Amino acid sequence: MQQSLKNIRSILIYTFVIALVSLAYFIYAYSVHPIPEERETFLTEMGEGFGKIGLAMLVFIYFRTLLKLLLGQGKLAQRLLPDYTSPIDSSQLNRLLTWMNRTHIYFGIAAIAIILLHISLMGFSRYSHILFFPALLALVIWQGLFGLFLTWRYTPDELKKFSHLVHAQFVTGIAIGVFAIFGHILIDD
């Protein structure tokens, strides 16, 4: 139990540090960088719609992770909560998780494509001077690339092991969420 608390504490500390550093950069960017005025065009309106769809897909993907933790299944749950046994014994939740595990790759591919489409339609070059956005773009590509290596039949075993390590991380998911929130607050002001 002590190891479980230590693992969860580490994730919470990481999240707090990322949020604190992002807040400091947010204040800096807000006071130093000119924020371009929002352009209302047909493409940006479409981009906003794609952004909402991409957000919904990311919620689906990370809900799967949360459900796995809740049910005590998967390597992440065993690593974070090694002595945890789920008080929930629901066959319906297990069936939902099985379906989510099977469709995760398709939702992941669609999420990355939609997020990249959102970024391009919103005009990435207008916001690229704000570090949240290049970092966010790099993390989304990172997740997609290493997710691809996990599913690609011709991936060498060493690369597949490394890909699993870096793709299935709270680190990138937390950073994606925090950077997206602060970046969108900054430009939507």
C-alpha positions in Angstrom: 0.0 0.0 0.0 2.9 2.4 0.8 4.3 1.9 -2.8 0.9 2.7 -4.2 0.7 6.0 -2.3 4.2 6.8 -3.4 3.4 6.2 -7.1 0.2 8.2 -7.0 1.9 11.0 -5.0 4.6 11.1 -7.8 1.9 11.6 -10.5 0.2 14.3 -8.4 3.6 16.1 -7.8 4.4 15.9 -11.6 1.0 17.3 -12.4 1.4 20.1 -9.9 4.9 21.0 -11.2 3.7 20.9 -14.9 0.7 23.1 -14.0 2.9 25.5 -11.9 5.5 25.9 -14.7 2.7 26.3 -17.2 1.1 29.0 -15.1 4.4 30.9 -14.9 4.8 30.7 -18.6 1.2 31.7 -19.1 1.8 34.8 -17.1 5.0 35.5 -19.0 3.3 34.9 -22.4 0.3 37.0 -21.5 2.4 40.0 -20.5 5.1 39.7 -23.3 3.7 38.1 -26.4 1.1 39.7 -28.6 -1.9 37.4 -28.8 -3.3 37.5 -32.4 -7.0 38.5 -32.6 -9.3 35.6 -33.3 -10.3 35.4 -37.0 -13.8 34.3 -37.7 -13.6 32.5 -41.0 -15.3 29.4 -42.3 -12.1 27.3 -41.8 -11.6 28.5 -38.2 -15.2 27.7 -37.3 -14.6 24.2 -38.8 -11.4 24.0 -36.8 -13.2 24.8 -33.6 -15.6 22.0 -34.3 -12.8 19.6 -35.0 -11.2 20.7 -31.7 -14.3 19.8 -29.8 -14.4 16.4 -31.5 -10.7 15.8 -30.8 -11.3 16.7 -27.1 -14.1 14.2 -26.9 -11.9 11.5 -28.4 -9.1 12.3 -25.9 -11.6 12.1 -23.1 -12.7 8.6 -24.4 -9.0 7.5 -24.6 -8.1 8.6 -21.1 -11.5 7.4 -19.7 -10.3 3.9 -20.8 -7.1 4.4 -18.7 -9.2 5.6 -15.8 -11.5 2.6 -16.1 -8.6 0.2 -16.2 -7.2 1.8 -13.0 -10.7 1.6 -11.4 -11.0 -2.1 -12.3 -7.4 -2.8 -11.3 -6.5 -4.1 -14.8 -3.5 -3.5 -17.0 0.2 -2.9 -16.4 -0.3 0.7 -15.3 -2.8 -0.3 -12.6 -0.3 -3.0 -11.4 2.5 -0.5 -11.4 0.6 2.3 -9.7 -1.5 0.2 -7.4 0.2 -3.2 -6.9 -1.9 -4.4 -4.0 -5.2 -2.9 -5.2 -8.2 -5.1 -5.7 -11.2 -3.5 -7.3 -14.3 -3.3 -5.1 -16.3 -3.2 -8.4 -17.1 -6.6 -10.0 -19.2 -5.6 -12.9 -19.4 -7.7 -16.0 -20.8 -4.7 -17.9 -17.8 -2.5 -17.0 -15.5 -5.4 -18.0 -17.3 -5.7 -21.4 -17.1 -1.9 -21.9 -13.4 -2.1 -21.1 -12.9 -5.0 -23.5 -14.6 -3.0 -26.3 -12.6 0.1 -25.4 -9.4 -1.9 -25.6 -10.3 -3.2 -29.0 -11.3 0.2 -30.4 -8.6 2.3 -28.7 -6.3 2.2 -31.7 -9.0 3.5 -34.0 -10.0 6.2 -31.7 -6.3 7.1 -31.2 -5.7 7.4 -34.9 -8.9 9.4 -35.4 -8.0 11.6 -32.4 -4.5 12.4 -33.8 -5.9 13.1 -37.3 -8.6 15.3 -35.9 -6.3 17.2 -33.6 -3.8 17.8 -36.4 -6.7 19.0 -38.6 -7.9 21.3 -35.8 -4.3 22.8 -35.5 -4.0 23.4 -39.2 -7.4 24.9 -39.6 -6.9 27.3 -36.7 -3.7 28.6 -38.2 -0.7 27.1 -36.3 1.7 29.7 -37.6 -0.4 32.5 -35.9 0.2 30.9 -32.5 3.6 29.1 -32.9 5.4 31.8 -30.9 3.5 30.6 -27.8 5.4 27.6 -26.6 2.3 25.7 -25.4 1.4 25.0 -29.0 4.7 23.7 -30.5 5.0 21.5 -27.3 1.5 20.3 -27.7 2.0 19.5 -31.4 5.2 17.6 -30.6 3.4 15.6 -27.8 0.5 14.7 -30.1 2.9 13.5 -32.8 5.0 11.7 -30.2 1.9 9.8 -29.0 0.8 9.0 -32.6 4.3 7.9 -33.7 4.9 5.5 -30.8 1.3 4.2 -30.9 2.0 3.4 -34.6 5.1 1.5 -33.7 3.1 -0.6 -31.2 0.7 -1.7 -33.9 3.0 -1.9 -36.9 3.7 -5.5 -37.8 7.4 -4.8 -38.8 8.5 -3.0 -35.7 11.6 -4.5 -34.1 11.0 -5.9 -30.6 13.3 -3.4 -28.9 11.5 -0.5 -30.5 8.1 -2.0 -29.6 9.2 -2.3 -25.9 10.4 1.3 -26.0 7.3 2.5 -27.7 5.1 0.9 -25.1 7.1 2.6 -22.4 6.8 6.1 -23.9 3.3 5.8 -25.4 1.5 4.4 -22.3 2.5 7.2 -20.0 0.6 9.6 -17.8 3.5 12.0 -18.4 2.5 12.9 -21.9 -1.3 12.7 -21.3 -1.0 15.1 -18.4 1.3 17.5 -20.3 -1.1 17.4 -23.3 -4.0 18.3 -21.1 -2.2 21.1 -19.1 -0.6 22.7 -22.2 -3.9 22.6 -24.1 -5.9 24.2 -21.3 -3.4 27.0 -20.6 -2.8 27.6 -24.4 -6.5 27.8 -25.1 -7.1 30.1 -22.1 -4.3 32.3 -23.3 -5.6 32.8 -26.9 -9.3 32.8 -25.9 -8.8 35.8 -23.6 
